[in-house]
C-alpha cells in the first residue's frame, strides 16, 4: 500500500549532488519514496508536512546547519533515523562513534551503491538503528560541530555546574568550567553524565587554550570516559562486597547457635543475596533453596489471597529432621531463612533471627 511506503529525505546545499542522487535512486521507488531538498530550512518544512523514516543530511549548510536540523528532529521526530554525510571525516573517530551507538556516517565522495545499501539497511532494521537522534550523546554534538566546520560555543549544564566548549571553523580551540580551562576542562566536561546543552552559533572563544586537533581530543575523551565508567563499576562492586561482608558478620551469631546448619538471605523471588556457611556446595544449596522458596511463596500468596489475609512476616515449619524458619526483613523485599536440626533451641533462634534482621535491614 502506498501509505505504508517508507519515506527518505536527503538534505544537501549542493544542488548537483541532490539532483544526481534523486536520479540514481529513482529505480528504488518500489522500496522507498525519495525527497531531496537543498537547505536545512526546506528540510524542516518537509518534515512538518510529512513523516519521514530516514533523513540523510550534510552537516555544513548555510542558514540552518545539519546540527541545527538534527536538534529539530530530536525534539519533534525522535523515531526518525539519521545518516550524516560529511567531507571532513576521520575514520578513527567515526569507527569509535559507530561502536558507541552514535550516528551512522557516510563520507564524501561516496559510491551511489554504498548509500543505497545504507538506506535499505536503515529502512529494514527491526531493532532500531545506530544514528537515531533519540540517542544523542555529548560526543555526538562535539563531533557534529567539528564535521560541520562550525564556529560556535557549546554550553553544557549538569546539576552542579556549567561548562563551555568553543569551536573555530570546526576546531576545538577553548574549553572552560568554573575551575578548569583548556584540555583539562574539555576532558572533564566530556565525562559528565546527563544534563542539557545549547549551541550558540557564531560565538567566538574569548581566548585560545587548545591546539590539539579535534580527532585526537575526542578519541582521548572517549578513552577517559571508558576508564571512568570502568572505575564506577569497580567501585559499585567493591561497595557490594563490603555490604555482603557486613551482612555475613551480622549473621555469624545466628550461625553459631546450636543446631543451625544453613542461613540464606533472599528476596521474595528466591534470588540469593548471601548465605552462610560459605562454600561452593553452599552456593549450590542457596540457589536450589531459593528456587524452591520462590515456588513456595507463590503458592502462599494464592492462599493468602483466598483467605483475604495479610502477607506472613514469620514462618516456622518442622520438616521431618529439619526446622525451617523464615523472617521477613521490615520494609524490605528481603527474607532470612534458617535451616536447623530438631535439637536447636527454637526460642533462642527466634531472638537471634530478629536481632540479625534489625542489623541487616539498612544493608538490603
C-alpha positions in Angstrom: 0.0 0.0 0.0 1.3 3.5 -0.9 0.5 4.8 2.6 2.9 2.3 4.1 5.8 3.1 1.8 8.9 4.3 3.6 10.0 7.9 3.1 13.6 9.1 2.8 14.7 12.8 2.9 18.1 13.9 1.6 19.3 17.3 2.6 22.4 19.0 1.0 23.0 22.5 -0.3 24.9 21.1 -3.4 22.1 21.0 -6.0 24.2 18.9 -8.4 24.5 16.2 -5.7 20.8 16.1 -4.8 19.8 16.0 -8.5 22.2 13.1 -9.1 21.1 11.2 -6.1 17.4 11.7 -7.0 18.0 10.4 -10.5 20.2 7.4 -9.5 18.0 6.3 -6.6 14.8 6.6 -8.6 15.0 2.9 -9.6 14.4 2.1 -5.9 10.9 3.8 -5.9 9.3 0.4 -5.2 11.2 0.3 -1.9 11.1 3.9 -0.7 9.8 7.4 -1.7 12.7 9.9 -2.0 12.5 13.6 -1.4 15.6 15.9 -1.9 15.9 19.5 -0.6 18.8 21.9 -0.7 18.7 23.6 2.8 18.0 22.8 6.4 15.0 25.2 6.3 13.4 23.3 3.4 14.1 20.1 5.3 12.2 21.4 8.4 9.3 22.4 6.2 9.2 19.0 4.6 9.3 17.2 8.0 6.5 19.4 9.2 4.3 18.3 6.3 5.1 14.6 6.1 6.5 11.8 8.3 10.0 10.6 7.2 11.5 7.3 8.3 15.1 8.4 7.4 16.9 11.7 7.0 20.3 11.9 5.2 21.9 15.2 5.8 25.1 17.1 5.2 26.4 18.9 8.3 27.9 22.1 6.8 25.0 24.1 5.3 24.1 27.9 5.4 21.3 29.3 7.5 20.3 26.1 9.2 23.2 23.7 9.7 23.0 20.0 9.8 23.5 20.1 13.5 20.5 22.5 14.0 18.4 20.2 11.8 19.3 17.3 13.9 18.3 19.1 17.1 15.0 19.9 15.5 14.5 16.2 14.6 15.4 15.1 18.1 12.8 17.4 19.6 9.9 16.7 17.2 10.6 13.4 15.5 12.7 11.2 17.9 11.9 8.0 15.9 13.3 9.3 12.6 16.6 7.7 11.7 19.6 9.7 10.6 22.7 9.3 8.3 25.3 12.0 8.3 27.1 13.0 5.1 30.4 14.7 5.6 33.5 15.6 3.6 35.6 16.2 6.8 35.5 12.8 8.4 38.1 10.9 10.5 37.9 7.1 10.1 39.2 6.5 13.6 36.7 8.8 15.3 33.8 7.6 13.1 34.7 4.0 14.0 34.7 4.8 17.7 31.4 6.7 17.4 29.7 4.0 15.5 30.7 1.4 18.0 29.2 3.6 20.8 25.8 3.9 19.1 26.3 7.4 17.7 25.2 8.5 14.2 25.9 6.5 11.1 28.3 8.3 8.7 29.0 8.2 5.0 32.0 10.2 3.8 32.0 12.2 0.6 32.7 11.3 -2.1 30.8 8.0 -1.9 29.5 5.5 -4.4 25.7 5.5 -5.0 25.5 1.8 -4.2 27.2 2.5 -0.8 24.5 5.0 0.1 21.8 2.7 -1.3 22.9 -0.1 1.0 22.9 2.2 4.0 19.4 3.4 3.2 18.0 -0.1 2.7 19.7 -1.2 5.9 18.2 1.6 7.9 14.7 1.0 6.5 14.7 -2.7 7.1 16.4 -2.7 10.5 13.8 -4.1 13.0 15.7 -3.4 16.3 16.5 0.3 16.0 19.4 1.9 14.2 22.6 3.4 15.2 22.1 7.1 14.5 18.7 7.6 15.9 18.7 11.1 17.2 16.9 9.9 20.4 20.4 8.6 21.3 22.2 12.0 21.4 25.4 11.9 23.4 27.7 14.8 24.1 30.4 13.3 21.9 27.8 13.4 19.0 27.3 17.1 19.4 31.0 17.8 19.6 31.7 15.7 16.6 28.9 17.4 14.5 30.3 20.8 15.3 33.7 19.7 14.1 32.4 17.9 11.0 30.3 20.9 10.0 33.3 23.2 10.4 31.2 25.4 12.6 32.2 28.4 14.6 30.1 28.2 17.8 30.0 27.7 21.5 28.6 24.6 23.1 27.1 25.3 26.5 26.8 22.2 28.7 25.0 22.1 32.0 24.7 19.4 34.6 23.1 19.6 38.1 26.2 21.2 39.7 27.9 23.4 37.1 28.2 24.8 33.6 30.9 24.3 31.0 31.7 25.7 27.6 33.4 24.2 24.5 34.4 26.7 21.8 34.8 25.8 18.1 36.5 27.8 15.4 35.8 26.5 11.9 35.3 23.1 13.4 38.5 23.1 15.5 38.2 22.9 19.3 40.1 26.0 20.5 39.0 26.5 24.1 37.0 24.9 26.9 36.3 26.1 30.4 34.4 25.3 33.6 34.2 27.1 36.9 37.6 25.9 37.9 39.3 24.5 34.8 40.2 25.6 31.3 41.9 24.1 28.1 42.2 20.4 27.5 41.6 19.5 31.1 38.3 21.4 31.1 37.3 19.6 27.8 38.0 16.1 29.1 36.2 17.0 32.4 33.1 18.2 30.6 33.1 15.0 28.4 32.8 12.8 31.5 29.6 14.4 32.7 26.6 12.0 32.9 23.3 13.6 32.0 22.4 17.3 31.7 21.5 19.6 28.9 23.2 21.6 26.1 22.7 24.6 23.9 24.6 25.5 20.7 25.4 29.2 20.4 26.2 29.8 16.7 28.9 32.2 15.6 30.1 32.8 19.2 33.9 33.1 19.3 36.2 31.9 22.0 37.5 34.5 24.5 41.0 33.0 24.1 42.7 30.0 22.6 43.9 27.4 25.0 43.7 24.2 22.9 46.0 23.4 19.9 45.5 19.6 19.6 43.3 18.5 16.7 39.7 17.6 17.4 40.0 14.0 16.4 42.8 13.3 19.0 40.8 15.2 21.6 37.7 13.2 21.1 39.4 9.9 21.0 41.2 10.7 24.3 37.9 11.9 25.8 36.3 8.6 24.8 39.2 6.6 26.3 39.0 8.6 29.6 35.2 8.0 29.6 35.7 4.3 29.3 38.2 4.4 32.2 35.8 6.5 34.3 32.9 4.0 33.6 35.1 1.1 34.5 36.0 2.8 37.7 32.4 3.4 38.6 31.6 -0.3 38.0 34.6 -1.4 40.1 33.5 1.0 42.9 30.0 -0.4 42.9 31.4 -4.0 43.0 33.6 -3.0 45.9 30.6 -1.5 47.8 28.6 -4.6 47.1 31.3 -6.8 48.6 31.5 -4.6 51.7 27.8 -4.9 52.2 27.8 -8.6 51.8 30.7 -8.8 54.3 28.7 -6.7 56.9 25.6 -8.9 56.4 27.5 -12.1 57.0 29.2 -10.6 60.0 25.7 -9.8 61.5 24.6 -13.4 60.7 27.5 -15.0 62.4 26.0 -15.2 66.0 22.9 -16.8 64.4 25.0 -19.3 62.6 26.8 -20.2 65.8 23.5 -21.0 67.6 23.1 -24.7 68.5 21.7 -26.8 65.7 21.8 -24.2 62.9 23.0 -25.8 59.6 22.4 -23.1 56.9 21.3 -19.5 56.6 20.0 -17.8 53.4 19.2 -14.2 52.8 17.0 -13.8 49.7 14.2 -11.8 48.2 10.6 -12.8 47.6 11.5 -14.3 44.2 14.0 -16.6 45.9 17.1 -14.8 44.5 20.0 -15.4 47.0 21.6 -12.2 48.4 24.1 -14.1 50.5 24.4 -17.3 52.6 26.3 -19.0 55.4 28.4 -21.0 55.7 30.4 -20.0 52.7 31.4 -22.8 50.3 30.9 -24.0 46.7 28.4 -26.6 48.0 26.7 -23.8 49.9 26.3 -21.7 46.7 24.5 -24.6 45.0 22.3 -25.2 48.1 21.5 -21.4 48.2 20.4 -21.4 44.5 18.3 -24.6 44.9 16.7 -23.5 48.2 16.0 -20.1 46.7 14.2 -21.7 43.7 12.1 -23.8 46.0 11.2 -20.9 48.2 10.1 -18.9 45.2 7.6 -21.6 44.3 6.5 -21.8 48.0 6.0 -18.0 48.3 3.9 -18.0 45.1 1.6 -20.8 46.4 1.5 -19.0 49.8 0.4 -15.8 48.0 -2.6 -17.6 46.4 -3.6 -19.0 49.8 -3.2 -15.5 51.4 -5.5 -14.0 48.7 -8.0 -16.8 49.1 -8.2 -16.2 52.9 -8.0 -12.4 52.5 -5.1 -12.4 54.9 -2.1 -10.2 55.3 1.2 -11.4 54.0 3.1 -13.6 56.5 6.1 -11.9 58.3 7.3 -15.0 60.1 7.1 -18.8 59.2 8.1 -21.8 61.3 7.9 -25.3 59.9 9.1 -28.7 61.1 10.0 -30.8 58.1 10.9 -34.2 59.4 14.5 -33.9 60.6 14.7 -30.2 59.8 13.3 -27.0 61.2 12.8 -24.1 58.8 12.4 -20.5 60.0 11.7 -17.6 57.6 11.5 -14.0 58.8 10.7 -11.0 56.5 13.0 -8.0 57.0 10.9 -4.9 57.8 10.2 -2.6 54.9 12.5 -4.6 52.5 12.0 -7.2 49.8 14.3 -9.5 51.8 14.0 -12.5 54.0 16.2 -14.6 56.3 15.6 -18.3 56.1 17.3 -20.6 58.6 17.6 -24.4 58.4 18.2 -26.1 61.8 18.3 -29.5 63.4 15.5 -30.7 65.8 17.9 -30.2 68.7 18.0 -26.5 68.1 16.5 -24.1 70.7 13.8 -22.6 68.6 13.0 -19.8 71.1 16.6 -18.7 71.1 16.7 -18.9 67.3 13.7 -16.5 67.1 15.6 -14.0 69.3 18.8 -14.2 67.2 16.8 -14.1 64.0 15.0 -10.9 64.9 18.3 -9.3 66.1 20.0 -10.2 62.8 17.1 -8.8 60.8 17.3 -5.5 62.6 21.1 -5.2 62.0 21.0 -6.1 58.2 17.8 -4.1 57.5 19.7 -0.9 56.4 22.0 -3.1 54.2 19.5 -4.8 52.0 
